[in-house]
């Protein structure tokens, strides 16, 4: 996400740095390019005009002109103004102090409400809450079945609604059922339409009045750009929304909706969907996103993903094995699974400060490589995983055949593993200078 905007801004800032000292003309030319980059990213015209005006007011003044590093100071101002444009700080769900909170998800058909309901239930459970999924879309039987299936996969209870029930009745009965099952947060997956209509709004207004939800969140497709922002405004006028969730952000290289939605509606973007997995829902942090857009990385999100994916007891056990030089291929495979839970390797590297966008594009890191490595290790016997030295020619052929790979690929994995173990042994003795050769690709 934001790849196009990041690339454009990177070239603008390189030119500014090339000037050394800056004058008003340099800054105005640079900001003109930033404005064009924002418009190409499908940012609302008025929002782009306002943010450039705010940046210019700060950039053409003592804050930059008297700085020893004027170009860096301009980048700092752009970062701060982008953060302010997107809402300054993360706005969490307001569920505190309620024995039974409720989140009402609204939006047009196809925006991803049902899958988002499942992702949100997982997020809430991580925070110690007990969610209860409620299928309210009685016009699309598949939506009820889909949410029941998601609930079963995530082991989250789902209210047993049906197409012959009234939406408001479903929500009210679900409140009673949630209390009986010891749940504390309803997630209402309401019906959508292909377009805005009075019947849809009237139904949603009725649910709002009858249930009095803690949060009403619009789920919108980020790839529709400014249409998503316009839809947000229409829903907000009728329902007084508490915020938004933008789905399919991983497929949107422009990101105009995420940049504009807070400035246009005054309501915060609370979450972004970045993939199909149940883990692919991220709390939206304006400051972190601004840093990511400007190529400064997002270390905090990286750490949070790692903490979510890695079991702390397991991490300590692995650390002991590494120190004792007893890290087996079985351990190697398990650690790889943890890394894959965190998301795309390229996306993860993009969160690290100092990672150049062009360098990332040049890296040939395929997530399929990890699948291949896992298949090779899975084809080994427990003894082979524990004692890699016994894997000779005949065993390599059997492993390659069982994993659908070649002997060369088995050799490559074993070579990478043994090199890694040698490097770790050196490190344990007190001096690893390079990580080169540690990764199996």
C-alpha positions, 0 to 999 in steps of 0.5 A: 500500500502507498507504493506509488505515493512513497516512490514519488515522495522519495524522488521529491525529497532526494531533489530537496537534499541535492540543493543543500541549502533551500530557498523559497523557490526550492521549497515551493517547487518541492511542495508542488510535486508533493501536491501532485503526488497526493492527487495522483494517490487519489487524495481528496482535492481540498484535503491535498490543498489544505495539507500543502498550505499547512506544510508551506506555512511552516516550511517557509520560515525560520524552522527550515531556513535556519536549520543546519539540515533544511531538507530533513526539516522539511521531511519532518514537517511533511511527516507531522502534517501527514500524521495530523491529516490522518487523525494524529493518533490511534482511536481505539474502540470505546467499549470500556465500562459496559457489561455488554458492548456492541459493535455495529458494522455497516457498509455496502455489499461487497465491502468485506463486512462479514470477513471483517467481523471475524477478524475483529472478533479475533482482535477483541479476543486478544484484548481479553474480551469475549466476542459474540458474532451476530449475522443480521443480513437476512437478505443473503443466506450465504452471509449467515452461513459464511459468518457461522463458518468463520466463527467455527474456524476461530472458535468464536460463538455465533448467534443462530439467526435465520432468513425468516427473522427481522433484523432488529429482533435478531440483534435483541435476541442476540443480546440475551443469548450473549449474556447467557453464554458469558460473552461481553461484546456483540459484533453485528454484521448488518446487511448491505446493498449494491448502492445507497438506498432509503430502505437500507438506511431506515433498517440501520437506523431502526437497529441503532435505535433498538440496540444503542450500539457502543460503536457504529463502524463503516466497512469500506473498500479502500480500492474504490478510492474517493468513492469510499470517502463519499460513501462514508460521508453519506452513512455518517449523515444518517447514522453518526458513525464512530469511525471506519474500517478500510478493507483491501488496503494491501491491494491499493497502491494509492491509498487516497481513501486512508489519507482523506477520510478523517479530514473529510468526515471528521471521524477516525479510521480505526482499522485497516484490512491488509489481507484475507487471513484472520490476522490481517486486521491492523489498528490504524496509527496515523503517525506510524502510517505517515512514517511508512509512507515517507520510508521511515519504517514502522518498527512498533507495528513490526514488534507488535506483529512479532509479539502476536506471532511468537509464543514467548515461552517457545522463544526462550526455549529456542534461545537456549537451544541456539546458545547450546548449538542444539537448534534442529531442522524441526526448530528451524521449520517451527520458527519459519511458521512463526515468521509466516504468521506475521505476513508477507516478507517484503511487507515486514522488511518495509516496516524496518527503518532504512529499507529503501523501496527500490532495494525491496523491489529488487529483492527476490524474496518469495513467500513460496520459498518458505512453503517449499522449505517447509515441504522439504523438512516435512518430508524428513523423518524425525531422526533426520530433522534432529541429526541432519548429518545423516542425510546422504544421497539416497535420503536426499532423493527420497526427501526431494521426491516426497516434497515435490522438489529437487535434490539441488533444493534439498542440498541448498536448504541443508547448506543454508542450515549448516552455514547458519549453525556455524555463524551462530556458533561463532556468535556464541563465542563472541563475534558475529560480524555479518548476518550474510548466509543466515537466510535460506534464499 
